[in-house]
Amino acid sequence: MADSSEGRPAGRRRASWSLWLLLILVPLTMWVPLYNRVEPTLAGFPFFYWFQLLSIVIGAVLTALAYFMTKND
């Protein structure tokens, strides 16, 4: 079934949005001054380390979400 507003199948439009999810963390991890600091600490870990670990977890969740959104396409 085609979407009348864009002329593309609805699944194809959903796939393109899910792939954009993968680009959310790229600017955050490339912008080094954002996390190039020690404070604040979390459980004794400097900000740099827990920011990197948190971005890995968020990246894995976004990758899984994009995968499941495009799985049936």
PDB file of N, H, CA, C and O in Angstrom:
ATOM      1  N   MET A   1       0.843  -1.163   0.000  1.00  0.00           N
ATOM      2  CA  MET A   1       0.000   0.000   0.000  1.00  0.00           C
ATOM      3  C   MET A   1       0.894   1.234   0.000  1.00  0.00           C
ATOM      4  O   MET A   1       1.810   1.338   0.817  1.00  0.00           O
ATOM      5  N   ALA A   2       0.641   2.151  -0.892  1.00  0.00           N
ATOM      6  H   ALA A   2      -0.103   2.067  -1.555  1.00  0.00           H
ATOM      7  CA  ALA A   2       1.465   3.347  -1.022  1.00  0.00           C
ATOM      8  C   ALA A   2       0.913   4.473  -0.167  1.00  0.00           C
ATOM      9  O   ALA A   2      -0.299   4.617  -0.007  1.00  0.00           O
ATOM     10  N   ASP A   3       1.813   5.261   0.372  1.00  0.00           N
ATOM     11  H   ASP A   3       2.798   5.144   0.242  1.00  0.00           H
ATOM     12  CA  ASP A   3       1.432   6.451   1.119  1.00  0.00           C
ATOM     13  C   ASP A   3       1.188   7.563   0.108  1.00  0.00           C
ATOM     14  O   ASP A   3       2.071   7.879  -0.689  1.00  0.00           O
ATOM     15  N   SER A   4       0.008   8.154   0.130  1.00  0.00           N
ATOM     16  H   SER A   4      -0.710   7.897   0.777  1.00  0.00           H
ATOM     17  CA  SER A   4      -0.348   9.140  -0.886  1.00  0.00           C
ATOM     18  C   SER A   4       0.433  10.441  -0.755  1.00  0.00           C
ATOM     19  O   SER A   4       0.566  11.168  -1.740  1.00  0.00           O
ATOM     20  N   SER A   5       0.957  10.760   0.432  1.00  0.00           N
ATOM     21  H   SER A   5       0.849  10.170   1.232  1.00  0.00           H
ATOM     22  CA  SER A   5       1.641  12.031   0.617  1.00  0.00           C
ATOM     23  C   SER A   5       3.038  12.039  -0.004  1.00  0.00           C
ATOM     24  O   SER A   5       3.490  13.083  -0.475  1.00  0.00           O
ATOM     25  N   GLU A   6       3.720  10.919  -0.013  1.00  0.00           N
ATOM     26  H   GLU A   6       3.353  10.071   0.370  1.00  0.00           H
ATOM     27  CA  GLU A   6       5.078  10.901  -0.531  1.00  0.00           C
ATOM     28  C   GLU A   6       5.267   9.941  -1.689  1.00  0.00           C
ATOM     29  O   GLU A   6       6.306   9.978  -2.348  1.00  0.00           O
ATOM     30  N   GLY A   7       4.311   9.096  -1.953  1.00  0.00           N
ATOM     31  H   GLY A   7       3.466   9.065  -1.418  1.00  0.00           H
ATOM     32  CA  GLY A   7       4.441   8.159  -3.057  1.00  0.00           C
ATOM     33  C   GLY A   7       5.354   6.989  -2.778  1.00  0.00           C
ATOM     34  O   GLY A   7       5.704   6.247  -3.696  1.00  0.00           O
ATOM     35  N   ARG A   8       5.745   6.810  -1.540  1.00  0.00           N
ATOM     36  H   ARG A   8       5.461   7.413  -0.795  1.00  0.00           H
ATOM     37  CA  ARG A   8       6.583   5.671  -1.161  1.00  0.00           C
ATOM     38  C   ARG A   8       5.799   4.753  -0.258  1.00  0.00           C
ATOM     39  O   ARG A   8       4.871   5.189   0.424  1.00  0.00           O
ATOM     40  N   PRO A   9       6.160   3.491  -0.247  1.00  0.00           N
ATOM     41  CA  PRO A   9       5.494   2.576   0.687  1.00  0.00           C
ATOM     42  C   PRO A   9       5.722   3.009   2.127  1.00  0.00           C
ATOM     43  O   PRO A   9       6.765   3.573   2.458  1.00  0.00           O
ATOM     44  N   ALA A  10       4.739   2.741   2.981  1.00  0.00           N
ATOM     45  H   ALA A  10       3.892   2.282   2.712  1.00  0.00           H
ATOM     46  CA  ALA A  10       4.817   3.147   4.391  1.00  0.00           C
ATOM     47  C   ALA A  10       5.989   2.483   5.091  1.00  0.00           C
ATOM     48  O   ALA A  10       6.630   3.118   5.929  1.00  0.00           O
ATOM     49  N   GLY A  11       6.292   1.236   4.780  1.00  0.00           N
ATOM     50  H   GLY A  11       5.772   0.720   4.099  1.00  0.00           H
ATOM     51  CA  GLY A  11       7.418   0.535   5.398  1.00  0.00           C
ATOM     52  C   GLY A  11       8.745   1.160   5.029  1.00  0.00           C
ATOM     53  O   GLY A  11       9.671   1.185   5.839  1.00  0.00           O
ATOM     54  N   ARG A  12       8.843   1.664   3.814  1.00  0.00           N
ATOM     55  H   ARG A  12       8.090   1.644   3.156  1.00  0.00           H
ATOM     56  CA  ARG A  12      10.072   2.302   3.360  1.00  0.00           C
ATOM     57  C   ARG A  12      10.312   3.609   4.122  1.00  0.00           C
ATOM     58  O   ARG A  12      11.445   3.923   4.486  1.00  0.00           O
ATOM     59  N   ARG A  13       9.237   4.366   4.360  1.00  0.00           N
ATOM     60  H   ARG A  13       8.317   4.111   4.065  1.00  0.00           H
ATOM     61  CA  ARG A  13       9.351   5.613   5.103  1.00  0.00           C
ATOM     62  C   ARG A  13       9.779   5.324   6.543  1.00  0.00           C
ATOM     63  O   ARG A  13      10.609   6.040   7.103  1.00  0.00           O
ATOM     64  N   ARG A  14       9.211   4.274   7.141  1.00  0.00           N
ATOM     65  H   ARG A  14       8.537   3.692   6.687  1.00  0.00           H
ATOM     66  CA  ARG A  14       9.569   3.900   8.508  1.00  0.00           C
ATOM     67  C   ARG A  14      11.031   3.469   8.577  1.00  0.00           C
ATOM     68  O   ARG A  14      11.714   3.756   9.560  1.00  0.00           O
ATOM     69  N   ALA A  15      11.513   2.788   7.551  1.00  0.00           N
ATOM     70  H   ALA A  15      10.958   2.554   6.752  1.00  0.00           H
ATOM     71  CA  ALA A  15      12.899   2.335   7.523  1.00  0.00           C
ATOM     72  C   ALA A  15      13.849   3.526   7.481  1.00  0.00           C
ATOM     73  O   ALA A  15      14.889   3.507   8.140  1.00  0.00           O
ATOM     74  N   SER A  16      13.510   4.554   6.722  1.00  0.00           N
ATOM     75  H   SER A  16      12.665   4.568   6.187  1.00  0.00           H
ATOM     76  CA  SER A  16      14.400   5.705   6.650  1.00  0.00           C
ATOM     77  C   SER A  16      14.463   6.433   7.991  1.00  0.00           C
ATOM     78  O   SER A  16      15.530   6.910   8.379  1.00  0.00           O
ATOM     79  N   TRP A  17      13.342   6.527   8.703  1.00  0.00           N
ATOM     80  H   TRP A  17      12.476   6.140   8.388  1.00  0.00           H
ATOM     81  CA  TRP A  17      13.350   7.160  10.021  1.00  0.00           C
ATOM     82  C   TRP A  17      14.139   6.330  11.023  1.00  0.00           C
ATOM     83  O   TRP A  17      14.830   6.882  11.879  1.00  0.00           O
ATOM     84  N   SER A  18      14.041   5.024  10.923  1.00  0.00           N
ATOM     85  H   SER A  18      13.480   4.576  10.228  1.00  0.00           H
ATOM     86  CA  SER A  18      14.771   4.193  11.875  1.00  0.00           C
ATOM     87  C   SER A  18      16.272   4.281  11.641  1.00  0.00           C
ATOM     88  O   SER A  18      17.049   4.171  12.589  1.00  0.00           O
ATOM     89  N   LEU A  19      16.687   4.475  10.414  1.00  0.00           N
ATOM     90  H   LEU A  19      16.056   4.565   9.644  1.00  0.00           H
ATOM     91  CA  LEU A  19      18.118   4.621  10.153  1.00  0.00           C
ATOM     92  C   LEU A  19      18.647   5.962  10.664  1.00  0.00           C
ATOM     93  O   LEU A  19      19.821   6.068  11.017  1.00  0.00           O
ATOM     94  N   TRP A  20      17.800   6.977  10.704  1.00  0.00           N
ATOM     95  H   TRP A  20      16.846   6.891  10.417  1.00  0.00           H
ATOM     96  CA  TRP A  20      18.202   8.252  11.282  1.00  0.00           C
ATOM     97  C   TRP A  20      18.465   8.125  12.779  1.00  0.00           C
ATOM     98  O   TRP A  20      19.229   8.910  13.341  1.00  0.00           O
ATOM     99  N   LEU A  21      17.841   7.144  13.430  1.00  0.00           N
ATOM    100  H   LEU A  21      17.220   6.507  12.974  1.00  0.00           H
ATOM    101  CA  LEU A  21      18.095   6.922  14.854  1.00  0.00           C
ATOM    102  C   LEU A  21      19.563   6.609  15.124  1.00  0.00           C
ATOM    103  O   LEU A  21      20.101   6.938  16.182  1.00  0.00           O
ATOM    104  N   LEU A  22      20.197   5.968  14.147  1.00  0.00           N
ATOM    105  H   LEU A  22      19.760   5.701  13.288  1.00  0.00           H
ATOM    106  CA  LEU A  22      21.591   5.593  14.323  1.00  0.00           C
ATOM    107  C   LEU A  22      22.524   6.803  14.349  1.00  0.00           C
ATOM    108  O   LEU A  22      23.658   6.700  14.817  1.00  0.00           O
ATOM    109  N   LEU A  23      22.060   7.932  13.859  1.00  0.00           N
ATOM    110  H   LEU A  23      21.139   8.016  13.479  1.00  0.00           H
ATOM    111  CA  LEU A  23      22.906   9.123  13.801  1.00  0.00           C
ATOM    112  C   LEU A  23      22.775  10.029  15.019  1.00  0.00           C
ATOM    113  O   LEU A  23      23.409  11.083  15.066  1.00  0.00           O
ATOM    114  N   ILE A  24      21.981   9.651  15.988  1.00  0.00           N
ATOM    115  H   ILE A  24      21.466   8.794  15.950  1.00  0.00           H
ATOM    116  CA  ILE A  24      21.771  10.505  17.160  1.00  0.00           C
ATOM    117  C   ILE A  24      23.055  10.696  17.967  1.00  0.00           C
ATOM    118  O   ILE A  24      23.349  11.810  18.400  1.00  0.00           O
ATOM    119  N   LEU A  25      23.801   9.653  18.168  1.00  0.00           N
ATOM    120  H   LEU A  25      23.563   8.748  17.817  1.00  0.00           H
ATOM    121  CA  LEU A  25      24.985   9.747  19.024  1.00  0.00           C
ATOM    122  C   LEU A  25      26.225  10.254  18.316  1.00  0.00           C
ATOM    123  O   LEU A  25      27.199  10.612  18.978  1.00  0.00           O
ATOM    124  N   VAL A  26      26.222  10.295  17.005  1.00  0.00           N
ATOM    125  H   VAL A  26      25.430  10.004  16.468  1.00  0.00           H
ATOM    126  CA  VAL A  26      27.433  10.706  16.278  1.00  0.00           C
ATOM    127  C   VAL A  26      27.887  12.108  16.664  1.00  0.00           C
ATOM    128  O   VAL A  26      29.059  12.280  16.999  1.00  0.00           O
ATOM    129  N   PRO A  27      27.016  13.126  16.633  1.00  0.00           N
ATOM    130  CA  PRO A  27      27.511  14.456  17.022  1.00  0.00           C
ATOM    131  C   PRO A  27      27.953  14.527  18.483  1.00  0.00           C
ATOM    132  O   PRO A  27      28.893  15.251  18.812  1.00  0.00           O
ATOM    133  N   LEU A  28      27.287  13.787  19.351  1.00  0.00           N
ATOM    134  H   LEU A  28      26.523  13.199  19.084  1.00  0.00           H
ATOM    135  CA  LEU A  28      27.670  13.825  20.768  1.00  0.00           C
ATOM    136  C   LEU A  28      29.045  13.223  21.013  1.00  0.00           C
ATOM    137  O   LEU A  28      29.824  13.752  21.805  1.00  0.00           O
ATOM    138  N   THR A  29      29.347  12.125  20.342  1.00  0.00           N
ATOM    139  H   THR A  29      28.714  11.694  19.698  1.00  0.00           H
ATOM    140  CA  THR A  29      30.652  11.493  20.560  1.00  0.00           C
ATOM    141  C   THR A  29      31.765  12.195  19.788  1.00  0.00           C
ATOM    142  O   THR A  29      32.935  12.054  20.142  1.00  0.00           O
ATOM    143  N   MET A  30      31.431  12.941  18.749  1.00  0.00           N
ATOM    144  H   MET A  30      30.480  13.055  18.461  1.00  0.00           H
ATOM    145  CA  MET A  30      32.451  13.669  17.990  1.00  0.00           C
ATOM    146  C   MET A  30      32.781  15.026  18.611  1.00  0.00           C
ATOM    147  O   MET A  30      33.834  15.598  18.330  1.00  0.00           O
ATOM    148  N   TRP A  31      31.889  15.538  19.449  1.00  0.00           N
ATOM    149  H   TRP A  31      31.034  15.073  19.678  1.00  0.00           H
ATOM    150  CA  TRP A  31      32.097  16.839  20.084  1.00  0.00           C
ATOM    151  C   TRP A  31      32.865  16.633  21.388  1.00  0.00           C
ATOM    152  O   TRP A  31      32.270  16.541  22.461  1.00  0.00           O
ATOM    153  N   VAL A  32      34.172  16.562  21.285  1.00  0.00           N
ATOM    154  H   VAL A  32      34.656  16.636  20.413  1.00  0.00           H
ATOM    155  CA  VAL A  32      35.048  16.212  22.405  1.00  0.00           C
ATOM    156  C   VAL A  32      34.955  17.191  23.579  1.00  0.00           C
ATOM    157  O   VAL A  32      34.975  16.724  24.718  1.00  0.00           O
ATOM    158  N   PRO A  33      34.856  18.506  23.392  1.00  0.00           N
ATOM    159  CA  PRO A  33      34.768  19.398  24.568  1.00  0.00           C
ATOM    160  C   PRO A  33      33.568  19.102  25.465  1.00  0.00           C
ATOM    161  O   PRO A  33      33.560  19.505  26.628  1.00  0.00           O
ATOM    162  N   LEU A  34      32.565  18.413  24.953  1.00  0.00           N
ATOM    163  H   LEU A  34      32.571  18.085  24.008  1.00  0.00           H
ATOM    164  CA  LEU A  34      31.411  18.060  25.771  1.00  0.00           C
ATOM    165  C   LEU A  34      31.800  17.125  26.914  1.00  0.00           C
ATOM    166  O   LEU A  34      31.310  17.277  28.033  1.00  0.00           O
ATOM    167  N   TYR A  35      32.671  16.168  26.642  1.00  0.00           N
ATOM    168  H   TYR A  35      33.070  16.045  25.733  1.00  0.00           H
ATOM    169  CA  TYR A  35      32.998  15.168  27.664  1.00  0.00           C
ATOM    170  C   TYR A  35      34.468  15.155  28.059  1.00  0.00           C
ATOM    171  O   TYR A  35      34.904  14.228  28.742  1.00  0.00           O
ATOM    172  N   ASN A  36      35.232  16.137  27.658  1.00  0.00           N
ATOM    173  H   ASN A  36      34.878  16.891  27.103  1.00  0.00           H
ATOM    174  CA  ASN A  36      36.646  16.197  28.003  1.00  0.00           C
ATOM    175  C   ASN A  36      36.829  16.891  29.356  1.00  0.00           C
ATOM    176  O   ASN A  36      37.388  17.985  29.443  1.00  0.00           O
ATOM    177  N   ARG A  37      36.343  16.227  30.405  1.00  0.00           N
ATOM    178  H   ARG A  37      35.889  15.339  30.335  1.00  0.00           H
ATOM    179  CA  ARG A  37      36.442  16.778  31.757  1.00  0.00           C
ATOM    180  C   ARG A  37      36.337  15.642  32.777  1.00  0.00           C
ATOM    181  O   ARG A  37      35.951  14.521  32.445  1.00  0.00           O
ATOM    182  N   VAL A  38      36.683  15.951  33.993  1.00  0.00           N
ATOM    183  H   VAL A  38      36.997  16.861  34.263  1.00  0.00           H
ATOM    184  CA  VAL A  38      36.652  14.949  35.053  1.00  0.00           C
ATOM    185  C   VAL A  38      35.351  15.031  35.840  1.00  0.00           C
ATOM    186  O   VAL A  38      34.753  14.004  36.161  1.00  0.00           O
ATOM    187  N   GLU A  39      34.914  16.238  36.151  1.00  0.00           N
ATOM    188  H   GLU A  39      35.399  17.073  35.890  1.00  0.00           H
ATOM    189  CA  GLU A  39      33.695  16.430  36.948  1.00  0.00           C
ATOM    190  C   GLU A  39      32.483  16.477  36.051  1.00  0.00           C
ATOM    191  O   GLU A  39      32.605  16.981  34.935  1.00  0.00           O
ATOM    192  N   PRO A  40      31.344  16.000  36.441  1.00  0.00           N
ATOM    193  CA  PRO A  40      30.996  15.343  37.687  1.00  0.00           C
ATOM    194  C   PRO A  40      31.384  13.864  37.657  1.00  0.00           C
ATOM    195  O   PRO A  40      31.472  13.252  36.592  1.00  0.00           O
ATOM    196  N   THR A  41      31.609  13.318  38.813  1.00  0.00           N
ATOM    197  H   THR A  41      31.538  13.814  39.678  1.00  0.00           H
ATOM    198  CA  THR A  41      31.928  11.895  38.901  1.00  0.00           C
ATOM    199  C   THR A  41      30.671  11.122  39.273  1.00  0.00           C
ATOM    200  O   THR A  41      29.756  11.656  39.901  1.00  0.00           O
ATOM    201  N   LEU A  42      30.647   9.875  38.880  1.00  0.00           N
ATOM    202  H   LEU A  42      31.390   9.442  38.370  1.00  0.00           H
ATOM    203  CA  LEU A  42      29.538   8.982  39.188  1.00  0.00           C
ATOM    204  C   LEU A  42      30.127   7.681  39.705  1.00  0.00           C
ATOM    205  O   LEU A  42      30.768   6.948  38.952  1.00  0.00           O
ATOM    206  N   ALA A  43      29.915   7.389  40.981  1.00  0.00           N
ATOM    207  H   ALA A  43      29.393   7.985  41.592  1.00  0.00           H
ATOM    208  CA  ALA A  43      30.461   6.195  41.634  1.00  0.00           C
ATOM    209  C   ALA A  43      31.984   6.146  41.511  1.00  0.00           C
ATOM    210  O   ALA A  43      32.569   5.073  41.368  1.00  0.00           O
ATOM    211  N   GLY A  44      32.609   7.304  41.567  1.00  0.00           N
ATOM    212  H   GLY A  44      32.133   8.176  41.683  1.00  0.00           H
ATOM    213  CA  GLY A  44      34.059   7.372  41.502  1.00  0.00           C
ATOM    214  C   GLY A  44      34.625   7.421  40.093  1.00  0.00           C
ATOM    215  O   GLY A  44      35.832   7.596  39.928  1.00  0.00           O
ATOM    216  N   PHE A  45      33.796   7.272  39.082  1.00  0.00           N
ATOM    217  H   PHE A  45      32.816   7.130  39.217  1.00  0.00           H
ATOM    218  CA  PHE A  45      34.252   7.331  37.692  1.00  0.00           C
ATOM    219  C   PHE A  45      34.164   8.767  37.186  1.00  0.00           C
ATOM    220  O   PHE A  45      33.143   9.425  37.383  1.00  0.00           O
ATOM    221  N   PRO A  46      35.215   9.265  36.539  1.00  0.00           N
ATOM    222  CA  PRO A  46      35.149  10.601  35.948  1.00  0.00           C
ATOM    223  C   PRO A  46      34.083  10.662  34.841  1.00  0.00           C
ATOM    224  O   PRO A  46      33.689   9.640  34.279  1.00  0.00           O
ATOM    225  N   PHE A  47      33.637  11.868  34.553  1.00  0.00           N
ATOM    226  H   PHE A  47      33.957  12.698  35.009  1.00  0.00           H
ATOM    227  CA  PHE A  47      32.584  12.073  33.562  1.00  0.00           C
ATOM    228  C   PHE A  47      32.934  11.435  32.226  1.00  0.00           C
ATOM    229  O   PHE A  47      32.073  10.837  31.581  1.00  0.00           O
ATOM    230  N   PHE A  48      34.197  11.555  31.802  1.00  0.00           N
ATOM    231  H   PHE A  48      34.896  12.040  32.326  1.00  0.00           H
ATOM    232  CA  PHE A  48      34.606  10.996  30.514  1.00  0.00           C
ATOM    233  C   PHE A  48      34.254   9.522  30.410  1.00  0.00           C
ATOM    234  O   PHE A  48      33.713   9.097  29.389  1.00  0.00           O
ATOM    235  N   TYR A  49      34.541   8.737  31.427  1.00  0.00           N
ATOM    236  H   TYR A  49      34.979   9.083  32.257  1.00  0.00           H
ATOM    237  CA  TYR A  49      34.318   7.295  31.360  1.00  0.00           C
ATOM    238  C   TYR A  49      32.837   6.929  31.398  1.00  0.00           C
ATOM    239  O   TYR A  49      32.381   6.102  30.609  1.00  0.00           O
ATOM    240  N   TRP A  50      32.088   7.541  32.309  1.00  0.00           N
ATOM    241  H   TRP A  50      32.459   8.214  32.950  1.00  0.00           H
ATOM    242  CA  TRP A  50      30.689   7.129  32.355  1.00  0.00           C
ATOM    243  C   TRP A  50      29.894   7.696  31.194  1.00  0.00           C
ATOM    244  O   TRP A  50      28.873   7.117  30.824  1.00  0.00           O
ATOM    245  N   PHE A  51      30.321   8.811  30.600  1.00  0.00           N
ATOM    246  H   PHE A  51      31.151   9.281  30.901  1.00  0.00           H
ATOM    247  CA  PHE A  51      29.673   9.297  29.391  1.00  0.00           C
ATOM    248  C   PHE A  51      29.906   8.331  28.235  1.00  0.00           C
ATOM    249  O   PHE A  51      28.990   8.051  27.461  1.00  0.00           O
ATOM    250  N   GLN A  52      31.122   7.825  28.118  1.00  0.00           N
ATOM    251  H   GLN A  52      31.866   8.053  28.747  1.00  0.00           H
ATOM    252  CA  GLN A  52      31.422   6.867  27.053  1.00  0.00           C
ATOM    253  C   GLN A  52      30.639   5.569  27.247  1.00  0.00           C
ATOM    254  O   GLN A  52      30.094   5.026  26.286  1.00  0.00           O
ATOM    255  N   LEU A  53      30.582   5.073  28.476  1.00  0.00           N
ATOM    256  H   LEU A  53      31.025   5.514  29.256  1.00  0.00           H
ATOM    257  CA  LEU A  53      29.825   3.850  28.737  1.00  0.00           C
ATOM    258  C   LEU A  53      28.333   4.055  28.493  1.00  0.00           C
ATOM    259  O   LEU A  53      27.664   3.176  27.951  1.00  0.00           O
ATOM    260  N   LEU A  54      27.818   5.200  28.888  1.00  0.00           N
ATOM    261  H   LEU A  54      28.361   5.914  29.328  1.00  0.00           H
ATOM    262  CA  LEU A  54      26.410   5.500  28.651  1.00  0.00           C
ATOM    263  C   LEU A  54      26.115   5.622  27.158  1.00  0.00           C
ATOM    264  O   LEU A  54      25.064   5.172  26.701  1.00  0.00           O
ATOM    265  N   SER A  55      27.018   6.218  26.398  1.00  0.00           N
ATOM    266  H   SER A  55      27.872   6.583  26.769  1.00  0.00           H
ATOM    267  CA  SER A  55      26.794   6.336  24.956  1.00  0.00           C
ATOM    268  C   SER A  55      26.838   4.972  24.275  1.00  0.00           C
ATOM    269  O   SER A  55      26.149   4.771  23.275  1.00  0.00           O
ATOM    270  N   ILE A  56      27.621   4.039  24.783  1.00  0.00           N
ATOM    271  H   ILE A  56      28.180   4.202  25.595  1.00  0.00           H
ATOM    272  CA  ILE A  56      27.629   2.682  24.230  1.00  0.00           C
ATOM    273  C   ILE A  56      26.285   2.000  24.466  1.00  0.00           C
ATOM    274  O   ILE A  56      25.739   1.360  23.568  1.00  0.00           O
ATOM    275  N   VAL A  57      25.761   2.141  25.672  1.00  0.00           N
ATOM    276  H   VAL A  57      26.204   2.662  26.402  1.00  0.00           H
ATOM    277  CA  VAL A  57      24.460   1.530  25.998  1.00  0.00           C
ATOM    278  C   VAL A  57      23.351   2.160  25.159  1.00  0.00           C
ATOM    279  O   VAL A  57      22.511   1.450  24.606  1.00  0.00           O
ATOM    280  N   ILE A  58      23.346   3.484  25.061  1.00  0.00           N
ATOM    281  H   ILE A  58      24.029   4.061  25.510  1.00  0.00           H
ATOM    282  CA  ILE A  58      22.322   4.158  24.260  1.00  0.00           C
ATOM    283  C   ILE A  58      22.458   3.780  22.791  1.00  0.00           C
ATOM    284  O   ILE A  58      21.453   3.572  22.111  1.00  0.00           O
ATOM    285  N   GLY A  59      23.678   3.689  22.300  1.00  0.00           N
ATOM    286  H   GLY A  59      24.494   3.857  22.853  1.00  0.00           H
ATOM    287  CA  GLY A  59      23.907   3.267  20.917  1.00  0.00           C
ATOM    288  C   GLY A  59      23.402   1.862  20.649  1.00  0.00           C
ATOM    289  O   GLY A  59      22.839   1.596  19.588  1.00  0.00           O
ATOM    290  N   ALA A  60      23.597   0.962  21.596  1.00  0.00           N
ATOM    291  H   ALA A  60      24.055   1.177  22.459  1.00  0.00           H
ATOM    292  CA  ALA A  60      23.100  -0.405  21.442  1.00  0.00           C
ATOM    293  C   ALA A  60      21.578  -0.433  21.424  1.00  0.00           C
ATOM    294  O   ALA A  60      20.977  -1.169  20.641  1.00  0.00           O
ATOM    295  N   VAL A  61      20.954   0.365  22.283  1.00  0.00           N
ATOM    296  H   VAL A  61      21.442   0.963  22.919  1.00  0.00           H
ATOM    297  CA  VAL A  61      19.486   0.418  22.308  1.00  0.00           C
ATOM    298  C   VAL A  61      18.950   1.001  21.000  1.00  0.00           C
ATOM    299  O   VAL A  61      17.983   0.482  20.443  1.00  0.00           O
ATOM    300  N   LEU A  62      19.568   2.071  20.509  1.00  0.00           N
ATOM    301  H   LEU A  62      20.354   2.493  20.961  1.00  0.00           H
ATOM    302  CA  LEU A  62      19.115   2.667  19.256  1.00  0.00           C
ATOM    303  C   LEU A  62      19.347   1.745  18.069  1.00  0.00           C
ATOM    304  O   LEU A  62      18.534   1.716  17.145  1.00  0.00           O
ATOM    305  N   THR A  63      20.436   0.996  18.076  1.00  0.00           N
ATOM    306  H   THR A  63      21.097   1.020  18.827  1.00  0.00           H
ATOM    307  CA  THR A  63      20.691   0.034  17.010  1.00  0.00           C
ATOM    308  C   THR A  63      19.661  -1.085  17.037  1.00  0.00           C
ATOM    309  O   THR A  63      19.166  -1.493  15.987  1.00  0.00           O
ATOM    310  N   ALA A  64      19.333  -1.585  18.222  1.00  0.00           N
ATOM    311  H   ALA A  64      19.736  -1.253  19.075  1.00  0.00           H
ATOM    312  CA  ALA A  64      18.306  -2.619  18.339  1.00  0.00           C
ATOM    313  C   ALA A  64      16.945  -2.090  17.887  1.00  0.00           C
ATOM    314  O   ALA A  64      16.194  -2.791  17.207  1.00  0.00           O
ATOM    315  N   LEU A  65      16.636  -0.863  18.265  1.00  0.00           N
ATOM    316  H   LEU A  65      17.246  -0.294  18.817  1.00  0.00           H
ATOM    317  CA  LEU A  65      15.373  -0.260  17.854  1.00  0.00           C
ATOM    318  C   LEU A  65      15.306  -0.119  16.334  1.00  0.00           C
ATOM    319  O   LEU A  65      14.282  -0.440  15.730  1.00  0.00           O
ATOM    320  N   ALA A  66      16.376   0.353  15.716  1.00  0.00           N
ATOM    321  H   ALA A  66      17.208   0.613  16.206  1.00  0.00           H
ATOM    322  CA  ALA A  66      16.413   0.478  14.251  1.00  0.00           C
ATOM    323  C   ALA A  66      16.308  -0.896  13.595  1.00  0.00           C
ATOM    324  O   ALA A  66      15.643  -1.035  12.568  1.00  0.00           O
ATOM    325  N   TYR A  67      16.941  -1.895  14.158  1.00  0.00           N
ATOM    326  H   TYR A  67      17.481  -1.782  14.992  1.00  0.00           H
ATOM    327  CA  TYR A  67      16.863  -3.248  13.618  1.00  0.00           C
ATOM    328  C   TYR A  67      15.438  -3.775  13.654  1.00  0.00           C
ATOM    329  O   TYR A  67      14.941  -4.294  12.654  1.00  0.00           O
ATOM    330  N   PHE A  68      14.780  -3.645  14.796  1.00  0.00           N
ATOM    331  H   PHE A  68      15.183  -3.224  15.608  1.00  0.00           H
ATOM    332  CA  PHE A  68      13.425  -4.174  14.910  1.00  0.00           C
ATOM    333  C   PHE A  68      12.420  -3.371  14.084  1.00  0.00           C
ATOM    334  O   PHE A  68      11.398  -3.915  13.666  1.00  0.00           O
ATOM    335  N   MET A  69      12.692  -2.094  13.842  1.00  0.00           N
ATOM    336  H   MET A  69      13.522  -1.652  14.180  1.00  0.00           H
ATOM    337  CA  MET A  69      11.809  -1.307  12.998  1.00  0.00           C
ATOM    338  C   MET A  69      11.936  -1.696  11.523  1.00  0.00           C
ATOM    339  O   MET A  69      10.970  -1.575  10.769  1.00  0.00           O
ATOM    340  N   THR A  70      13.116  -2.161  11.105  1.00  0.00           N
ATOM    341  H   THR A  70      13.901  -2.259  11.718  1.00  0.00           H
ATOM    342  CA  THR A  70      13.324  -2.516   9.708  1.00  0.00           C
ATOM    343  C   THR A  70      13.323  -4.016   9.467  1.00  0.00           C
ATOM    344  O   THR A  70      13.518  -4.459   8.335  1.00  0.00           O
ATOM    345  N   LYS A  71      13.113  -4.787  10.488  1.00  0.00           N
ATOM    346  H   LYS A  71      12.954  -4.428  11.407  1.00  0.00           H
ATOM    347  CA  LYS A  71      13.200  -6.252  10.384  1.00  0.00           C
ATOM    348  C   LYS A  71      12.235  -6.827   9.353  1.00  0.00           C
ATOM    349  O   LYS A  71      12.609  -7.730   8.605  1.00  0.00           O
ATOM    350  N   ASN A  72      11.016  -6.331   9.295  1.00  0.00           N
ATOM    351  H   ASN A  72      10.711  -5.597   9.903  1.00  0.00           H
ATOM    352  CA  ASN A  72      10.007  -6.899   8.411  1.00  0.00           C
ATOM    353  C   ASN A  72       9.955  -6.225   7.041  1.00  0.00           C
ATOM    354  O   ASN A  72       9.131  -6.600   6.207  1.00  0.00           O
ATOM    355  N   ASP A  73      10.815  -5.241   6.793  1.00  0.00           N
ATOM    356  H   ASP A  73      11.484  -4.936   7.470  1.00  0.00           H
ATOM    357  CA  ASP A  73      10.801  -4.541   5.500  1.00  0.00           C
ATOM    358  C   ASP A  73      11.540  -5.309   4.446  1.00  0.00           C
ATOM    359  O   ASP A  73      11.624  -4.862   3.302  1.00  0.00           O
TER     360      ASP A  73
END
